[in-house]
Amino acid sequence: MFKAMKEDIQSVFHRDPAARNTFEVLTNYPGLHALWFHRIANSCWRNDFKWLGRFISSVSRWFTGIEIHPGATIGRRFFIDHGMGVVIGETAVIGDDVTLYQGVTLGGTSWNKGKRHPTLKDGVVVGAGAKVLGPFEVGENAKVGSNAVVTKAVPAEATVVGIPGRIILKSVSTSKASVDESKRKKMEENFGFDAYGLSEEMPDPVARSIRSMLDHMHLVDERMNQMCKELRKLDNSFVKEDLQGINEQDIDCFKQAK
């Protein structure tokens, strides 16, 4: 038991740079208190002292603001940062080295008995306010972005963002097309597009897709211009009219629609 408690304390130091010393962690980390309350409640639940387990869980919620059903299964070095508003359902299964932030819900979508809540494999990180709902698995070392709503299985090493959750595999990198950044930026401004949230750590799949399309359009334009120049060398009478420009009124409507 004491070995497990020591592991829990060390996990706080590993994942929270604000932790200064052991006494501070022991007295001021509600996520740690909720975990220890849960271990007692879960022991009562498994030994058929159901009411006592629920009562201990309720006491833990009053003191910590974290609600963990005594039937939930939680692995080693589990860490809840800040913790207020976290809810973990009865049939939830949490692996080792999992991290949850405040406002996370591991909930169900059915009133039927049996497995109703998600299974989080080792190393999963769930951001603040995220909702993971249903009896499916979130694979090892996956990340769930803040405020995401996840209702389907998530593969290992993936990141999920948005409502509903959109899965992004780490192996998929941001577009590397050889497009001049200033020209790309100008095209994005013309279309009223802002690639917010586009990063390697927490990319936005819609923004990345739009940017890839803009890159492709720019490369096609460059290629067409080069082809037209070569055709004019062969035939000076080749059409020289400029392409029709973008209707600014349509762009204004697009910006307002966003």
N, C-alpha and C positions, 0 to 999 in steps of 0.2 A: 504493500500500500504506500509506504513512504517513498519507495523508488518511483512509483507512478506520480506521486505528488511532486517529487523533485523534477521529473521530466516535464510536468505541466508548468512549473515555475520557469525552467530553462527555456521552454517554448515561447514564453512571454518575452524574455530578453532577446531571443532570436528574431522575433517578428514585430516588436514594438520598440523603436529607438527612444521613446519617451521614458521607458522603464529605467530607473536609476539604481535601485537596490532591492534586495529580497524583501525587506520589511515593507517597503512601499507596495510591492507587487502583492504581498499577502493581505494587505489591509485595504487596498484601493482598486482592485481589479474585479468588478462584478462578474466578468466572464469566467474567471477562475473559480469564484464562489459558486456560480451556477453549475459549473462542471462537477465540483465536489458534491454539491447537494444532489445532483443527478445520479452520481455513482451510488449514493446511499438509497435514493428512491428506486433506482433500477434494480438494486439487490433485493429490496422488499418486493418489487413487482414480480421478479423472476421466482421468488420463493412463495408466491401466492398470497402475499400481504398487499393486495391491490389497493385497498383504501389508504393504508399507511403510505404507500408509494405516492398516491395522488396527493395526499395531504402534505408530504414533504416537498413535492413539486410545487404546490400552491404557496407554501412558505417561501420557497426559493424565488418564486415570481414576485412576491411582495417585497423581498429584500433587494433583488437584482434587476427587476424589470425584464427578465429573460424567462420565457416559458418553454420548458422542455418536458415533453410527456415522459413519464417514467418507463414506458415501453420502448422508447427509442434506443437504438444501439449506437454507441459512440466509441471510436478507437482511441489510440494513444496520441498524446501531444495535440489535442484539439484546442483551438484558440478562438475565442470570440472577442474581437476588439471593440471597445466601447459597449456594445451589447444591447442597449435599450431597444426594446421592441422586437427582438429576435423570437421567432416561434418555430419550434421543431416538433413535428407530429409523431404520433405513436409508432408507426411502422417505418419511420425514417432510419436509414442505416448510414453511418458516417465512418469513413476509414481513418487511417492515420495521417497526421500532419495536415489536417484540413483547417482552413481559416474562414470564418464568417465575420462580416462587419455588421454594424447596427441596422436594424430594420429588416433583416433577412427573414423570409418565410420559407420553410420547407414543408409544404402543405399538400393536401389531397384535392382531387377533383371529383370524388365519388363518395357516396354515403354507404356503399357496400362494405361488408367486413372483408378482412384480408389485407393484402399489401396495397396501400393507398398513397404512400409517400415516397419520395425519391431516395435513391442510393447514391451517395457521394463517395467516389473512390479516393485512394490516397492522393494527397497533395492538392486537392481542389481548393480554389479560392473563390468565394462568392462576395461580390461587392455590395456596398450599402444600398438597402432598399430593394434588392433583387427578390423575385418570387420564383421559386422552383416548385412546380406543382404537378404531381402525378407519380405513378409507380414505375419510373424509368431510371436509368443509370446516367450519371455524369462521370465521364471517364477520368482516368488518372491525370493529374496535373492540368486539368481543364480550368478555365477562368470564366466566371460569369460576371459581366459588367454591371455597374451600378444601375439600379432601377430596371434591369432587364426582367422580362417575364418569360420563363422557360417552361414549355409544356411537352417537349420531345427530348429523346435521348441525345446526349452530347458525346462525341467521340473524345478519346484521350488527346491531350495536348492541344485542344481547340479552345477558341475564345467565343463567347456568345454575347451579343449586344442587342439592344433595342427591344421594342414591343410590337409584335411578338419577337421572341429571341431569334436572331439570325446567326448561324454558325459560321465561323471563320477558322479555317485550318491554318496553323502556323506555317505549314509548308508553302502556302500561297503567299507570295511576296507582292509588294506594291509594284505597279507597272514601272518598267525600266526603259520605256521607249525613248529613243534619242530625240527628244523634243526640247528645244530651247525653253528654259523656264519662264523667261519674260514673255515669249509668245504664247505659251500655254496660259499664263496668268491673264494676259489680255483677252484670250478667247473665253476664259472662264468668266471674266467681268462682262463681256458682251452678252453672255447667256444668263447673267445674273446668278451664277453658280458659286457657292462658297463651300470649299472642301473642308468644312469643320470636322474636327475629330479624326482626321486622317493621319494615323501614326502606326508604327510597327507594333507598339504595345497594345493599343486598343483601337484598331482601325474600324472605320465605318464602311460596310460593304457597298451601300448605295453610292456613297461619295466616291469610293474607289472605282466602281463601275462607270460612273459618269465621267470621271477623269480619264479612264482608259478609252472611252468613246471619243472624248475630245482630242486625246493624243492621236488616235487613229484618224480622225477627221483632218487634223492638222497635217499629218504625214501624207494623206491622200491628196490634199490641196497642193502640197509642195511637189508631189510626184506629177500631178496634172499640169502644173505650171511649167515644169521642166519638159514634159512631153510636148506642150504647146509651143515652147520655144524651138524645140528641135523640128517640129512640123513646119513652123514658119520659115526655117532655114531651107527646107525643101520646096515649100510653096508659099511665096510671099502673099498670095491672095487668101491664105487660110484665115478663118474668122478671127477677128481681133477684139470682138466685143467683150467687155468685162462681165463677170458673173454677177447675177442679181445679189444685192446685199441683203443683210438681215433686216427684217421689219422691226424697227425699234418699238412700235406699239405692241407687237406680239411679245417682245422681251419684257416690256413693262407689265403686261398682264401676267406673265410667268412669275415675275418677282412678287407681285401682289398675291398670287395664288400660294406662294410659299408661306 
